[in-house]
Amino acid sequence: MATIKAPTRNRYEWRIVDIVVASVIAVAVGVVFFAWSAGYAGISAITAAFPPLAGLYTGGWLIAGVLGGLIIRKPGAAIYCEVLAAAVSALLGTQFGLAVLLSGLVQGIGAELIFALFLYRRWNVGVALLAGLGAGLALAISENILYNVEWALEWKLLYGVFAAVSGIVIAGLLSWLAVRGLAKTGVLSSFAAGRTADV
């Protein structure tokens, strides 16, 4: 008598737990986004003499995509988490309004492209830093096009450098450290991120 084999799950297929946890991450980080946005007025005042320096502050808006991608490890996780987090910050009343949805999409794509480049198979600190870099560059390019149009080219390039550095350190490194910390608590046991040493 032939045995019936259970269908194998596609490693890229989202599970219910993936959707739930990605949503929880995005909502939590969305609150952080809202608070981070509130602090931007002070940063703008501090950097008024040289606005490109504000790029060093931007990494806080890139965390959701990198963190979500590192934990969920499925195509679309970075975009999903970044856009949902942006939507939460908009609902909470961020001063940037619904424009944050476009920003979230662009920044999520920046991180997502890095994870896709490694075929969603590598999740070490180097990939995390590159994802932060990708998100930071995506942010800088979009903001230079939409908001910094009148800046000199040198300022736009410096803003890109500062945003990239911020993305690497705040979104990349801090997200990687957060995943390692969460993995040690056991809360990520349902995910590969909680069971492998390369998180």
N, C-alpha and C positions, 0 to 999 in steps of 0.2 A: 504494500500500500504506500503510495507516494505521500510524502509529508509536504504540508503547505508551509512555505517559508513566509515569515512576516515581511512586509515590504520594508525595504531599507530607506531610512530618512536621508534626504539630500542634506549634506552638511551646510549648504547655503540657505536652506529653507528655515523660515522663521517659525519658532514654536510660540505657544501662548505665553509661556514664561518670558520669552525674549521681548514680546510686545509689552507685557506688564512692567518688567524691570526697566526697559528702555523708556517707558512713559514716566515711571517714578523718577528715574535719573533726570529726564528732561524737565519735569515739573520742579524738582528740587533746584536744579541749576537755573531754571527760569526765575526763581526768586532771587538767586544770587545775581543774575543779569540785571534785575530791577534795581537791586541795591547798588550794583556796580555803576549803573547808569546814573543813579542819584549822585554819585561821587564825581561824575565827569565835569560838573560845573566848576568844582574846585580845581580840577586838573587843568581845565581850559584857562582859568585865571592864572595859574602858576606858569603855564607854558605860553602865555599870550605873546611874549616877546619873540618866541621861536616855536610856533605851532607844531612843526613836525615832531617835536619831543613828545607830544601827546600820544604818538604811536606806541610808546613804551607802556601805556596803560591798557591798550586794546586786548591784550591776551585774555583778560577776564571774560570777554565775550566769546571766546573760542573754545572754552572748556567742554561744553556739552557734546560737541561733535567728536572730539578726541576721546573723551572719557567713555561716551556711549559706544564708539567703535571698538575701543580696547576691551570692553566688557562683553558686548553682544557678539562681536566678531562675525557679523553677517553683512552682506551687501545692503547698503542703504541705511545702516545704523547711524552713521555719523550725520547724514543729512536729516534723518528722522529726528534725532535728539536735538540737533542744533535748531531746526525749524520749530519744533514743539516748544523748546525752551524760549525761543524768541516770542512765540505766540503767548506764552504764559506771562512774560515780562510786559507785553503789550496790553494784555487783559488787566494786569496790575496797575497800569497807567504810566508806563515809562514815558519820559518826555519826548522820546523819538517816535512815538506813535506806531502806526502800522508799517512804517518803513523798515522796522526791525525784521519783518518777515522776509523781505528781499535780502537783507543783510544775512539773516540766518541761513537762507538757502545758499547764497554764494559762499559763505564761510564753511558750511557743511560740505559743499562740493569740494572745497579746497582740501579738507581733511580726508574725505572719501576717496579722492583720486590717489592719495598716497597708499591707503589700505588696498585699493584695487591694484595699484602698481605691484604690490607684493602678493597679489592673488588671494588676499585674505588668509594668508598662511603664516606670516611673520608678525609677532606681537611684542618684540623686545623694545628696550628703551630707545634704540636708534630709530625704529619705525615710529614710536610715539613722538619723538622730537621732530621727525620729518613731517608727521601729520600736523603738529603744531605750526611748523614752518609753512606748510601748504595752506593752512587756514589763515595764517597771518598775511601771507602774500595775497591771497584771495580778497581778504578784507581791505588791504592797502590799495589794490588795483581798483576795486569797486568804489571805494571812498574817494580816491583821486579823480575818478571819472564823474562821480555824482556830486561830491561836495567840495573838492579841493581844486576845482577847475582853474581858478585864477592864480593858483600858486605857481611859482617858478619851477622849472623841471627839477632843479637841484633839491628843492624842498620836497617835491613829490617822491623823488628817489630816496631821500633821507627818511621820509615818513614810512616808506616801504621797508627800509632796513630796520627801523625801530619797531614796526609792527611785527616783522618777521622774528626779531629777537624776543619780543614779548610773547609771541605765539609759541616759540620753542621752549621758553622757560616756564611761563605760566600755564599755557594749555598743554604743552607736550610733557615736560618733566613733572609738573605737579599732578597731572592726570595719571601718569605712569606710577608715581609714588602712591597715589590714592588707591589705584587698583591693587598694588602689592599689599597695602595695608588692609584693604577689604578682604583680600584673599586669605590673609592670615587669620582673620576672624571666623572664616568659614561661611560667610554670608553669600559667597559666590560659588558655593559647591555645585550648583546646578549648571555652572558654566565652565568652559575650558579655561577661562581666565582664572578660575579659582582652583584649578587642578594641575596647572603646569608651572614650571619654574621660570618660563620666559616672559612672564607678565610684566 
